[in-house]
Amino acid sequence: MVSNIGVPGFILFFNIILWGVGLFILYIVIVAAVKNGINKSVVGQLIEKNYGINANIKTFLDRDLDND
């Protein structure tokens, strides 16, 4: 029954939530590092110069309420 889960179930649920938050923060850090690393590298600048790729591509992180 659901009512018999008790404290161990709550701890498991809390651990799963913490794992999810940690993985999301890790995802944001990796995306930012890769994006900045590629854009500032010699190869990234060469690609931008030769192909004219626009670096102003919007991601879901750019659509923040602070930007309105």
Kinemage of the C-alpha trace (Angstrom):
@kinemage 1
@onewidth
@group {chain A} dominant
@subgroup {mainchain}
@vectorlist {calphas} color= white
{ca met a 1} P 0.000 0.000 0.000
{ca val a 2} L 1.023 3.578 -0.545
{ca ser a 3} L 0.485 4.501 3.095
{ca asn a 4} L 3.056 1.911 4.217
{ca ile a 5} L 5.979 3.445 2.303
{ca gly a 6} L 7.122 5.595 5.213
{ca val a 7} L 10.524 7.201 5.674
{ca pro a 8} L 12.591 4.882 3.392
{ca gly a 9} L 10.285 5.674 0.480
{ca phe a 10} L 10.591 9.389 1.145
{ca ile a 11} L 14.389 9.131 1.276
{ca leu a 12} L 14.434 7.221 -2.018
{ca phe a 13} L 12.170 9.824 -3.631
{ca phe a 14} L 14.340 12.642 -2.265
{ca asn a 15} L 17.487 10.953 -3.605
{ca ile a 16} L 15.941 10.586 -7.061
{ca ile a 17} L 15.004 14.286 -7.082
{ca leu a 18} L 18.540 15.270 -6.022
{ca trp a 19} L 20.025 13.103 -8.778
{ca gly a 20} L 17.762 14.771 -11.348
{ca val a 21} L 18.691 18.276 -10.193
{ca gly a 22} L 22.386 17.373 -10.177
{ca leu a 23} L 22.236 15.931 -13.685
{ca phe a 24} L 20.418 19.025 -14.959
{ca ile a 25} L 23.075 21.318 -13.465
{ca leu a 26} L 25.794 19.125 -14.988
{ca tyr a 27} L 24.027 19.346 -18.361
{ca ile a 28} L 23.941 23.156 -18.198
{ca val a 29} L 27.642 23.328 -17.284
{ca ile a 30} L 28.668 20.959 -20.096
{ca val a 31} L 26.557 22.769 -22.713
{ca ala a 32} L 28.007 26.143 -21.722
{ca ala a 33} L 31.576 24.807 -21.702
{ca val a 34} L 31.258 23.109 -25.076
{ca lys a 35} L 29.530 26.101 -26.682
{ca asn a 36} L 32.151 28.554 -25.407
{ca gly a 37} L 35.014 26.172 -26.133
{ca ile a 38} L 33.985 25.632 -29.743
{ca asn a 39} L 33.180 29.292 -30.416
{ca lys a 40} L 36.479 30.550 -29.006
{ca ser a 41} L 38.681 27.900 -30.615
{ca val a 42} L 40.605 28.416 -33.818
{ca val a 43} L 38.504 25.809 -35.617
{ca gly a 44} L 35.266 27.436 -34.447
{ca gln a 45} L 36.389 30.849 -35.639
{ca leu a 46} L 37.492 29.355 -38.971
{ca ile a 47} L 34.081 27.739 -39.466
{ca glu a 48} L 32.307 30.996 -38.621
{ca lys a 49} L 34.513 32.910 -41.057
{ca asn a 50} L 34.181 30.419 -43.933
{ca tyr a 51} L 30.537 29.441 -43.585
{ca gly a 52} L 29.085 32.473 -41.826
{ca ile a 53} L 27.386 30.480 -39.102
{ca asn a 54} L 25.428 32.741 -36.787
{ca ala a 55} L 26.338 32.208 -33.132
{ca asn a 56} L 23.119 33.833 -31.921
{ca ile a 57} L 21.089 30.631 -31.950
{ca lys a 58} L 18.492 30.710 -29.186
{ca thr a 59} L 18.222 27.767 -26.803
{ca phe a 60} L 15.617 27.131 -24.149
{ca leu a 61} L 18.023 28.564 -21.592
{ca asp a 62} L 18.015 31.901 -23.441
{ca arg a 63} L 14.219 32.237 -23.157
{ca asp a 64} L 14.281 33.235 -19.527
{ca leu a 65} L 11.862 35.524 -17.737
{ca asp a 66} L 14.746 37.835 -16.872
{ca asn a 67} L 15.255 38.599 -20.572
{ca asp a 68} L 11.731 39.959 -21.097
